[in-house]
Amino acid sequence: MGKAKSFAAKVAHDNSTEGKVICPVCNTEIKRIKLITNKKKNGGWTPQKEYAKICKCNEADILAGKNL
């Protein structure tokens, strides 16, 4: 198990912009999430995994299932 971070280290990590992609429209971090949907195959259902980039601009639509 790793070393526990102090509160100051956690805040410094959250506030750093190193390696983060920022959306130019809403000015928030673009995160990559895994979407798991059902796909009908041979009379049964199987999970289908897909990755999507999400920020505040499209968060409501993607989490509601509109843009799958």
Legacy VTK file of the C-alpha trace (Angstrom):
# vtk DataFile Version 3.0
C-alpha trace
ASCII
DATASET POLYDATA
POINTS 68 float
0.000 0.000 0.000
1.270 3.460 -0.890
2.176 6.299 1.363
-0.789 8.413 2.546
-0.858 11.935 1.090
-1.230 14.951 3.292
-4.083 17.393 2.710
-1.683 19.994 1.307
-0.307 17.458 -1.202
-3.827 16.553 -2.364
-4.762 20.219 -2.870
-1.531 20.899 -4.766
-2.181 17.903 -7.021
-5.768 18.988 -7.768
-4.707 22.556 -8.565
-1.845 21.638 -10.912
-2.545 21.727 -14.656
0.292 19.403 -15.651
-0.962 16.772 -18.091
-4.562 18.026 -18.045
-6.504 19.006 -21.175
-8.730 22.050 -20.682
-11.887 22.658 -22.733
-11.713 26.068 -24.447
-15.506 26.564 -24.243
-16.309 25.817 -20.583
-12.745 26.090 -19.194
-12.914 22.762 -17.288
-10.786 19.630 -17.506
-11.659 17.121 -20.219
-11.814 13.650 -18.689
-11.939 10.280 -20.401
-14.622 7.916 -19.116
-15.641 4.364 -19.999
-19.234 3.870 -21.148
-20.696 0.379 -20.959
-23.808 -0.180 -23.061
-25.767 -3.281 -24.075
-25.476 -4.725 -27.567
-27.839 -7.369 -28.903
-25.924 -10.329 -30.286
-27.241 -13.769 -31.254
-30.499 -13.360 -29.354
-28.781 -12.219 -26.143
-27.280 -9.080 -24.695
-23.561 -8.464 -24.307
-21.800 -5.432 -22.837
-20.129 -3.042 -25.250
-17.309 -0.861 -23.889
-16.633 2.559 -25.360
-14.518 5.511 -24.222
-15.716 9.117 -24.403
-14.196 12.484 -23.583
-16.379 14.466 -21.205
-16.414 18.023 -19.844
-19.123 20.342 -18.517
-20.296 21.129 -22.078
-21.436 17.576 -22.863
-21.632 15.972 -19.404
-25.440 16.079 -19.090
-26.020 14.659 -22.582
-23.529 11.792 -22.267
-24.586 10.758 -18.761
-28.250 10.842 -19.836
-27.448 8.512 -22.758
-28.282 10.961 -25.556
-24.929 10.851 -27.368
-24.147 7.130 -27.449
LINES 1 69
68 0 1 2 3 4 5 6 7 8 9 10 11 12 13 14 15 16 17 18 19 20 21 22 23 24 25 26 27 28 29 30 31 32 33 34 35 36 37 38 39 40 41 42 43 44 45 46 47 48 49 50 51 52 53 54 55 56 57 58 59 60 61 62 63 64 65 66 67
